[in-house]
């Protein structure tokens, strides 16, 4: 079994910064893809940023130039540095990872989600 644990959320004023972390633990052979999603009240969950194991990055247009995703493969950890935060960034942020692990006695690629961490941007 694999677990993803996020941390780093909180309350911040507009223009402020936060850094989210996501640590994956368990039987892990490889994590080809790690992503951050967010879900605001009454809205659908949306992709914020993603990073592959070879360093390919992608961002939602709404966060380009403000957010930076990175990862430490040795630590099975992904980070989301969020600068210039706006009230519309308020949401629960979820870590998502596509993990090569043991599942049902076989090596498989399985999709996992973290429990989420609240980010609130307000004055």
C-alpha positions as CSV (number, residue, x, y, z in Angstrom):
1,X,0.0,0.0,0.0
2,X,1.2,3.5,-0.8
3,X,0.3,6.6,1.2
4,X,0.6,10.3,0.1
5,X,0.8,12.8,2.9
6,X,0.5,16.5,2.2
7,X,1.6,19.4,4.5
8,X,2.2,23.1,4.4
9,X,-1.2,24.5,4.0
10,X,-2.6,27.4,6.0
11,X,-3.9,30.9,6.1
12,X,-2.0,33.6,4.2
13,X,-2.7,37.2,3.1
14,X,-3.0,38.1,-0.5
15,X,0.4,38.4,-2.1
16,X,1.9,35.9,0.4
17,X,3.6,32.6,-0.1
18,X,3.2,29.0,1.0
19,X,5.1,25.8,0.2
20,X,3.3,22.5,0.1
21,X,5.0,19.2,0.4
22,X,3.8,15.7,-0.5
23,X,5.6,12.6,0.7
24,X,4.9,9.2,-0.7
25,X,5.6,6.1,1.4
26,X,5.2,2.4,1.0
27,X,6.4,-0.1,-1.6
28,X,7.5,2.2,-4.4
29,X,9.5,1.2,-7.4
30,X,9.1,4.4,-9.3
31,X,6.8,7.4,-9.4
32,X,6.5,8.4,-13.1
33,X,4.2,11.3,-12.4
34,X,3.3,13.6,-9.4
35,X,0.7,16.3,-9.6
36,X,-1.1,18.9,-7.5
37,X,-4.8,19.4,-7.8
38,X,-7.1,21.8,-6.0
39,X,-10.8,22.0,-5.3
40,X,-12.6,25.1,-4.2
41,X,-16.0,25.0,-2.6
42,X,-18.7,24.4,-5.2
43,X,-16.2,23.8,-7.9
44,X,-14.7,20.8,-9.7
45,X,-11.2,19.6,-8.8
46,X,-8.7,21.0,-11.2
47,X,-5.1,20.3,-12.1
48,X,-2.7,22.9,-10.8
49,X,0.7,21.5,-11.8
50,X,2.5,18.3,-12.6
51,X,6.0,17.0,-12.8
52,X,7.3,13.7,-14.3
53,X,10.2,11.7,-13.0
54,X,12.4,13.1,-15.8
55,X,11.5,16.6,-14.9
56,X,8.9,17.6,-17.4
57,X,6.6,20.3,-16.0
58,X,3.2,21.5,-16.7
59,X,1.0,24.2,-15.1
60,X,-2.5,25.5,-15.2
61,X,-2.6,28.9,-17.0
62,X,-4.0,30.4,-13.8
63,X,-0.9,29.7,-11.8
64,X,1.9,30.1,-14.4
65,X,4.6,32.5,-13.2
66,X,3.4,32.3,-9.6
67,X,3.6,28.6,-8.7
68,X,6.6,26.2,-9.0
69,X,6.4,22.5,-8.8
70,X,9.4,20.4,-8.0
71,X,10.3,16.9,-6.8
72,X,13.0,15.0,-5.0
73,X,13.0,11.5,-6.4
74,X,15.3,10.2,-3.7
75,X,12.8,11.2,-1.1
76,X,9.7,10.4,-3.1
77,X,8.5,14.0,-2.4
78,X,6.9,16.7,-4.5
79,X,6.7,20.3,-3.6
80,X,4.5,23.2,-4.7
81,X,6.0,26.7,-4.1
82,X,3.1,29.2,-4.3
83,X,4.0,32.9,-4.5
84,X,1.8,35.9,-5.2
85,X,-1.2,34.1,-3.7
86,X,-4.7,35.4,-4.5
87,X,-8.0,34.9,-2.8
88,X,-9.1,32.8,-5.8
89,X,-6.3,30.3,-5.0
90,X,-8.2,29.4,-1.8
91,X,-9.0,25.6,-2.0
92,X,-8.1,22.2,-0.7
93,X,-4.9,21.1,-2.4
94,X,-4.5,17.5,-3.2
95,X,-1.4,15.5,-4.1
96,X,-1.8,12.9,-6.8
97,X,0.8,10.3,-7.9
98,X,1.0,7.6,-10.4
99,X,3.1,5.0,-8.6
100,X,4.7,1.8,-9.7
101,X,4.1,-0.5,-6.7
102,X,3.1,-4.0,-5.7
103,X,-0.6,-4.5,-6.1
104,X,-2.4,-7.8,-6.0
105,X,0.9,-9.6,-6.0
106,X,2.1,-8.0,-9.2
107,X,4.0,-4.9,-10.1
108,X,1.4,-2.3,-11.3
109,X,1.0,1.4,-11.9
110,X,-1.6,2.6,-9.4
111,X,-3.1,6.1,-9.0
112,X,-3.1,7.5,-5.4
113,X,-4.5,10.6,-3.7
114,X,-3.5,12.4,-0.6
115,X,-6.0,13.6,2.0
116,X,-5.7,17.2,1.0
117,X,-4.4,20.4,2.8
118,X,-6.4,23.6,3.1
119,X,-5.0,26.8,1.6
120,X,-6.9,30.0,2.5
121,X,-5.9,33.3,1.1
122,X,-7.6,36.2,2.9
123,X,-6.9,39.5,4.5
